[in-house]
Amino acid sequence: MVRGLVRGVGAGLVPAALVTVALTGCSSEGESDRPQSGASAKGAAKGEAPGKGDAAKAAAKGGTVGGAGSPCVLPVSFDLAADWKPKAVKEDKQFGLTKQGPVTLVCEIDAKPAGNIGFLRVWTGGRAGDDPRKALEAFVAEEAKSRAKVAYAQIKAGEYAATEVTYLNTNEFLDAPKKERALALTTPKGVVVVHLGGLDNEEHEGMLPAYELAKKSLHGA
């Protein structure tokens, strides 16, 4: 159902927002501080949460985003995979569709020109000194109200200490559990969350190299 919705309307913010609004289930995840290990191709076929081996293929750099003069001016900058296109997002003050937990969507980086259906999304908010783990937990609670196989880990994202989460979105409106992941870090200007979803698990896997490129190249804007 979701694939048809996205292809019929366009894979922008509106379909994602409609799915978000439709999420009414209760959380059923078993949360863990240990990252999921051994997520093999067999596991991926079963819809298991992704592991470290999923992004073995490196993405070619195609530019940067975040600094002054870029399409999205952010508290951080990072490298973009080739052909991915960033676009600033205006805050939806009427319905709140651009807000998840303590952060607000400010930038969408579209994978369609590179051959995938999905976005790398950047959310900002909060204050300097906020706990990125708590911010990420609140974000995930809003982004996927029904979820499973949630695993948090402390990581290094470029020059920042960060918290990363992998999980399965088990929203009843999806055709099948869908892999998602995000990281959060704190800057002097507040919290930054970088989220990767995708139309389905296959698209998520195809976009992981771009996410990993962004993660390893994060630095102050």
N, C-alpha and C positions, 0 to 999 in steps of 0.2 A: 504493500500500500504506500509506504513512504517513498519508494523509488518512483512510482507513478506520480505522486504529488510533486516531487522535486523536478522530474523531467517535464511535467506539464506546466508548472508555474515558473520554474527557474530555480537554480540552487543557491539562492541568496538568503538574506536574513529572514524573510517572511516565512518560508516553509519551516525553517528551524524554529522560529518563534511560535508557529502554529503547533508544532509538536510539543514545544515547551509548555504552552498553555494547556494542552490536552493531557499532560502528565498528572494523573490523579491518584496513582497507586501509592502504597506505603512502602517504605524502604525495607528490604529484606536481605541486605548484604551482611557478610561476615567480614568486617573490616580488619585489616592486618597492617602492621608496620613493616612487614617483610615483602619485598617485591616478588611477584609471581615468577618462578623459575621454570625452565624447561618448557616454555610454550612452543612446542614443535609445530610443524605443519599439520600433524595429526590433531594436535590440540586446537590449532586455529580453526580447523574444519568443524570442530565441535562448538566453536564460539567461546573458547576460553580466553581469559585476559591475556594480553600480549606480554612477552618477556623480552629480555635484552637482545636476543638473537633476531628479532623481527626487523631491525633496521640496519642489517649488515651492508646493504648497498648504499654507498655514499651518494648524496645529491650534488650536482654541479651548481656552483654559485652563480646567481644571476643578478645580483645587486644587493642593496641593503635597505632597511626601513627603520624609521624611528627618529632620525636626526632632523635638524632644521632643513626645510626644503623638500623633505620626502612627503609622499602622499599622506602618511600618518605620522604626526609628531608625537613621540612617546617619551616616557621617562628613561627608556632603554633603546638601544639599537641592536639589530642582529641581521645576519645574512639571509637572503632569500634564495630559494631554489630557482633554477632557470625557468623562466616563463610564468612564474607565479606572480599575480598582479594584486598589489595592495590598494585598498580604498578606505578612506576614513568613513566612519559611521556616525550619523547624527543620533543623539540621545532621543529615545521615545519617551517623552514625559507624560503622554496621555495614558498609555496602557502599561508602561514599565517593561516592555518586551526586551529592552536592551540592558536590563539589570538582573544580575544573578548574585545573591548574597550581598557582600559589601562592595562589589565591583560592577562597572558599567562597560559595555562593549564600545570600543573606540576605533577598532580597525579590523577589517576582514581581508584576508589574503587568499585570493581565489586560485584554486588549482585547475580549473577547467582549461585554461590555455596550455597547461602542461599535460593534459590528457586524463585528469582525474576529476571526480565529482565530490567536492568538499571544500572546506576552508580551514585555514589556520587563523584562529581568532585571538585578538589581544583585548584584555579587559583591564581596566585600571580603577583605583579607588582607595579608600582608607587613608591612613596617615603614616608618616615615617615612624618606624618602630613597631608597627603592627606585626603580629605573629603570622607568617605566611602559611603555616600549617592550619591554623584556625580559619584564615581567610579561604584557603583551598577547601577545607571541609564544608564551609558554608556555601561555597560556589557549587560543589558537587551535589549537595543536598537540594539545591534549587535546579541545577541543570538536569539531573536524573533522579527524580523522586522515587523511582523504583529501580534498584540497581543490585549488582552482585559482584563477587570476586573483587572487592575493593582492596587495593594494596597501596599504602603510602611508603615513601622512602625519602631519606635525606640525600640530596645529590649536589653536585657542583654543576651549575649552569653558566658557562662562560666564566666571568669573574665574580659571580654571585653564589652564595650558599642558598639553596632552594629546596623546596619540598615538591616531590612529584607523586602523582597518583595515576594508577591504571584501574579501569573498572569496566564492567559490562552494563550498558544501559538496557534494562529489561522492561522498559515501558510497553504496556500491553498493545499500543498502537503500532509497534514495530513488527515487521515480519519475523524477526528473530533477534535474540540478544545481540547488541552492537557494541563493539570495542570503542572505547574512548580513553583519552589520557590528557593530562594537563600538568602544568607546573606553576608554582607561585614563588615569588621572591619579593623582598621589600627594598625599596629605594628611598632616598631622601624625599621623594615626591609621593610616596605611598606604595601600595601593593600593585604588582603587575601579575596577571594570570595569562598564560599562553595555553590555549586549548586546541586539541586536534580531535575532531570527530570523524566525519565522513559519511557518505550515504549508506554504506554497509561495511562489513568486515573486510571485504576485498578492497574497497576504496581506501579504507583506513590503512591497511597494510601497504598499499601503493604510495601513500603520502607520508609514511613514517620517515623516510630519509630526509624529507624537507623539514619535518619537525626536529629531527636530530641535528640538522645543520643549524637551525635557529637556536637550539638549546646550547650547543657548544660555542656559539659565537656571540652570545649575549654580553653586552657591555654598556656602560653608561652612555647616554645620548650626548 
